[in-house]
Each structure stands twice: as structure tokens, then as C-alpha cells.
Amino acid sequence: MTAVTARIRRPALWMVYPALGALVCLLYAFVPPVAGNGFVVPGVGLSCSVAIIWGTRRNKPDAAWAWYLFALGQFMFAMGEAIAHLHYLQFRGQLKRETGNDGVRAVGVVVPDEEIADSDLILPDVDASLDEVRALLSESDEGLIPN
């Protein structure tokens, strides 16, 4: 390999992934509308799962099943983060769930910011006890905690 080919060689794919991850982190920290977006963290988690599966298939390690389990755990973490963010949006009043005609809750309606009033928020007081929070959530229209 000559000095010229060494300089123009493309970076290895493993170098591109962390570089893109760093870019996403910078966007998340500083650039609206990505800044503070709650779906960035689950997106990064999903990309980690894809990278683990891709790397396992490419490198064929002896204990591939362990890597696949690791990817499954990362996927489950990402889905948990997405669900937690959806619940956060619901508590803030920015997302309302509606039940369809068949009784299945399948539709989420995004509520514009100008329609949200402080009275719409179902967040408990900071000093509320656990029993007060449970009572608030079980009495809500959404039925977040079954009776």
C-alpha cells in the first residue's frame, strides 16, 4: 500500500457509527427541533440493536447467541424509553389516547400547545404521597392504573 492510497482510503464502518452517534448527540443537545426530543434516545437504542445484530452476523463469534440476547435487551430498553416518553407526553396533556369503536385503545391524538391549559395536566404535586398519586392515576379518564 502506498502513502497515497493510505490517505484516500475510506474510514472503516465501525468509525462511521460512533461519528454519527456523536453528531446525533450534538443535535440532541443544541439544535431544535431535535434538541430535547424524547424519541432520539429510543432511536439511538434501536440503532445500537441493529449495529449489534449486524456486527454479530458479520463477525460470526463463537457465542453469537449472547450477542443476540444483548441486542434483544437493548431493543427492549429502547422500547421502554419510547413508551415512557409517550406516557410523559400524555401526563403533560400533549397526547391523548382515544378508544376506538371496538373498545381497543389504538389512537393517539396530538394536542397543540395552545390548547393545553395547566388544568389539563394530571401531574400530581411534588409533595404528593404515593397513595395520592395512585388515587389520581386510577381515577383518571385514561385508566392508567386498574382498580
C-alpha positions in Angstrom: 0.0 0.0 0.0 1.4 3.3 -1.0 1.2 6.5 1.0 -1.4 7.9 -1.4 -3.8 5.0 -1.1 -3.5 5.1 2.7 -4.6 8.7 2.7 -7.6 8.3 0.5 -8.9 5.1 2.0 -12.4 5.2 3.3 -12.9 5.0 7.0 -13.9 1.7 8.5 -17.6 1.3 9.1 -17.0 1.0 12.8 -15.6 4.5 12.8 -18.6 6.0 11.0 -21.1 4.7 13.5 -19.6 6.5 16.6 -19.1 9.6 14.5 -22.8 9.6 13.5 -23.7 8.9 17.2 -21.7 11.9 18.3 -23.4 14.1 15.6 -26.8 12.9 16.9 -25.8 13.7 20.5 -24.8 17.2 19.4 -28.0 17.7 17.6 -30.0 16.4 20.6 -28.1 18.9 22.9 -28.2 22.0 20.8 -30.3 22.0 17.6 -34.1 22.5 17.6 -36.3 20.6 16.8 -34.0 17.7 17.6 -32.9 19.2 20.9 -34.6 17.5 23.8 -36.8 15.3 21.5 -37.8 12.3 23.6 -37.7 10.0 20.6 -34.0 10.5 20.0 -32.9 8.2 22.9 -35.1 5.3 21.7 -33.8 5.8 18.1 -30.2 5.6 19.3 -31.1 2.4 21.3 -32.7 0.9 18.2 -29.6 1.8 16.1 -27.5 0.0 18.7 -29.6 -3.1 18.4 -29.2 -3.0 14.6 -25.4 -2.5 14.9 -25.1 -5.4 17.4 -27.0 -7.8 15.1 -25.1 -6.6 12.0 -21.7 -7.0 13.8 -22.7 -10.4 15.1 -23.7 -11.6 11.6 -20.6 -10.1 10.0 -18.0 -11.4 12.5 -19.7 -14.7 13.5 -18.4 -15.0 17.0 -18.4 -18.3 18.9 -21.1 -17.2 21.4 -23.3 -15.4 18.9 -26.4 -16.2 20.9 -25.0 -14.0 23.7 -24.7 -11.0 21.3 -28.2 -11.6 20.0 -29.5 -11.6 23.6 -27.6 -8.4 24.2 -29.3 -6.9 21.1 -32.7 -8.1 22.4 -32.1 -6.4 25.7 -31.0 -3.2 24.0 -34.2 -3.3 21.9 -36.4 -3.8 24.9 -34.6 -0.8 26.6 -35.3 1.4 23.6 -39.0 0.4 23.5 -39.3 1.1 27.2 -37.8 4.6 26.6 -40.3 5.2 23.8 -43.3 4.1 26.0 -42.0 6.2 28.9 -41.8 9.2 26.6 -45.4 8.6 25.3 -46.6 8.5 28.9 -44.7 11.7 29.7 -46.5 13.4 26.7 -49.8 12.1 28.0 -49.2 13.4 31.5 -48.3 16.8 30.1 -51.5 16.8 28.1 -49.7 16.9 24.8 -51.0 13.4 23.8 -54.4 12.0 24.4 -55.4 8.4 23.9 -58.7 7.6 22.5 -60.6 4.3 22.4 -61.9 3.1 19.1 -65.4 1.7 18.5 -64.2 -1.8 19.1 -63.0 -0.9 22.6 -59.3 -1.1 21.7 -57.1 1.9 22.6 -55.4 2.4 19.3 -55.3 6.1 18.5 -53.1 8.8 20.0 -54.2 12.4 19.3 -51.5 15.1 19.5 -52.8 18.2 21.3 -51.4 21.5 20.0 -49.5 23.5 22.7 -52.0 26.4 22.6 -54.9 24.1 23.6 -53.0 22.9 26.7 -54.0 24.6 30.0 -52.5 24.0 33.4 -55.8 22.5 34.5 -55.3 19.8 31.8 -52.2 18.4 33.4 -52.7 15.4 35.6 -49.4 15.6 37.2 -49.5 15.3 41.0 -47.9 17.8 43.3 -44.3 17.3 44.1 -45.1 16.6 47.7 -47.9 14.2 47.0 -47.7 10.8 48.7 -47.6 7.5 46.7 -51.2 6.8 47.7 -52.3 10.2 46.4 -50.6 9.6 43.1 -52.2 6.1 42.8 -55.6 7.6 43.5 -55.1 10.3 40.9 -54.0 7.8 38.2 -56.7 5.2 39.0 -59.4 7.9 38.8 -58.2 9.5 35.6 -60.2 9.0 32.4 -57.3 7.2 30.9 -57.5 4.4 33.4 -53.7 4.2 33.8 -53.9 2.0 36.9 -56.7 -0.5 37.0 -58.8 -0.6 40.1 
